[in-house]
Amino acid sequence: MAKQWREIYDEWEKAVAPGLQQFTASDGFRDFMAASAKVTSAFTAEFERASRRWLHFWNLPAATDVRKLRQQVAAVDRELKGLKNLVFEVVAAEGTDAAPATNGQSKPAAKKTTAKKPAARKTAVAVEAS
């Protein structure tokens, strides 16, 4: 049964394909497609403007607001990574065993092995309630 459908489709394609190829290669088809793209773009822009106004009326964020926030967060993230790298460089230059916390994001530069310092005692301060 599937073979019969395939044969029917192949025959139909042989009959229709040359005409469709000629039509799609014509200047009229290209002009129609360009005009339809312009209309679609204008419709999309107007819809975005109207939906943005409606969302802002209800004090909700629009896609443009979210896009701006994502760009700001990305800029802050880049700056934070730069600062983190600077801290690692300073720590590595000082040659101390203390490394800044990485929060599991990246590993600090290789540490120099030095003699361990004795741990300082922590004293508890008692605060009396009055």
C-alpha positions as CSV (number, residue, x, y, z in Angstrom):
1,M,0.0,0.0,0.0
2,A,2.8,2.4,0.9
3,K,4.5,1.6,-2.4
4,Q,1.4,2.7,-4.3
5,W,1.2,6.0,-2.5
6,R,4.9,6.6,-3.2
7,E,4.3,5.9,-6.9
8,I,1.3,8.2,-7.0
9,Y,3.3,11.0,-5.3
10,D,6.3,10.5,-7.7
11,E,4.0,10.8,-10.7
12,W,2.3,13.9,-9.3
13,E,5.7,15.5,-8.5
14,K,7.0,14.8,-12.1
15,A,3.9,16.6,-13.5
16,V,3.9,19.6,-11.1
17,A,7.6,20.2,-10.3
18,P,8.7,21.9,-13.6
19,G,5.8,24.4,-13.3
20,L,6.6,25.2,-9.7
21,Q,10.3,25.6,-10.4
22,Q,9.5,28.0,-13.2
23,F,7.1,30.0,-11.0
24,T,9.5,30.2,-8.0
25,A,12.3,31.4,-10.3
26,S,10.1,34.3,-11.7
27,D,10.5,38.0,-10.9
28,G,6.9,38.2,-9.8
29,F,7.4,35.5,-7.2
30,R,10.5,37.2,-5.9
31,D,8.6,40.5,-5.7
32,F,5.7,38.9,-3.9
33,M,8.0,37.2,-1.4
34,A,9.9,40.6,-0.7
35,A,6.6,42.4,-0.2
36,S,5.3,39.7,2.1
37,A,8.5,39.8,4.2
38,K,8.0,43.6,4.5
39,V,4.4,43.2,5.6
40,T,5.3,40.5,8.1
41,S,8.1,42.6,9.5
42,A,5.8,45.6,9.9
43,F,3.1,43.5,11.5
44,T,5.5,42.0,13.9
45,A,7.0,45.4,14.9
46,E,3.5,46.8,15.5
47,F,2.4,43.8,17.5
48,E,5.6,44.1,19.7
49,R,4.9,47.8,20.3
50,A,1.3,47.2,21.2
51,S,2.1,44.2,23.5
52,R,4.9,46.3,25.1
53,R,2.5,49.1,25.8
54,W,-0.1,46.7,27.2
55,L,2.4,44.9,29.4
56,H,3.8,48.2,30.7
57,F,0.3,49.4,31.4
58,W,-0.1,46.5,33.8
59,N,3.4,47.0,35.2
60,L,4.8,43.8,33.6
61,P,8.1,43.4,31.9
62,A,8.2,43.2,28.1
63,A,10.7,41.2,26.1
64,T,12.8,44.4,25.6
65,D,13.0,44.9,29.3
66,V,14.2,41.3,29.8
67,R,16.7,41.7,27.0
68,K,18.2,44.8,28.6
69,L,18.4,43.1,32.0
70,R,20.1,40.1,30.5
71,Q,22.7,42.4,28.9
72,Q,23.3,44.2,32.2
73,V,23.7,40.9,34.1
74,A,26.1,39.6,31.4
75,A,28.1,42.8,31.8
76,V,28.2,42.4,35.6
77,D,29.2,38.8,35.2
78,R,32.1,39.7,32.9
79,E,33.3,42.4,35.3
80,L,33.0,39.9,38.2
81,K,35.0,37.3,36.4
82,G,37.7,39.9,35.7
83,L,37.8,40.9,39.4
84,K,38.0,37.2,40.4
85,N,40.9,36.6,38.1
86,L,42.7,39.7,39.5
87,V,42.2,38.4,43.0
88,F,43.7,35.0,42.0
89,E,46.6,36.8,40.4
90,V,47.3,38.8,43.6
91,V,47.0,35.8,45.8
92,A,49.4,33.8,43.5
93,A,51.8,36.7,43.5
94,E,51.8,36.9,47.3
95,G,52.5,33.2,47.5
96,T,50.1,32.6,50.4
97,D,48.2,29.4,51.1
98,A,45.0,31.3,51.5
99,A,43.0,31.3,48.4
100,P,39.7,33.1,47.8
101,A,36.5,31.1,47.8
102,T,35.6,30.0,44.4
103,N,32.0,28.8,45.0
104,G,32.8,25.9,42.9
105,Q,33.0,28.0,39.7
106,S,36.6,27.8,38.8
107,K,39.8,26.6,40.3
108,P,42.4,29.1,41.6
109,A,45.9,29.3,40.2
110,A,48.4,26.6,41.5
111,K,49.5,27.3,45.0
112,K,53.1,27.5,46.1
113,T,53.9,25.0,48.9
114,T,55.1,26.7,52.0
115,A,55.2,25.8,55.6
116,K,51.9,25.8,57.3
117,K,51.2,28.5,59.9
118,P,49.8,27.4,63.2
119,A,46.1,28.0,63.4
120,A,45.1,30.9,65.5
121,R,42.9,30.2,68.5
122,K,39.4,31.6,68.4
123,T,38.1,33.1,71.6
124,A,34.5,33.4,72.4
125,V,33.2,36.6,73.6
126,A,30.3,36.3,76.1
127,V,27.7,39.0,75.8
128,E,25.5,39.3,78.8
129,A,22.0,40.4,78.4
130,S,21.0,43.3,80.5
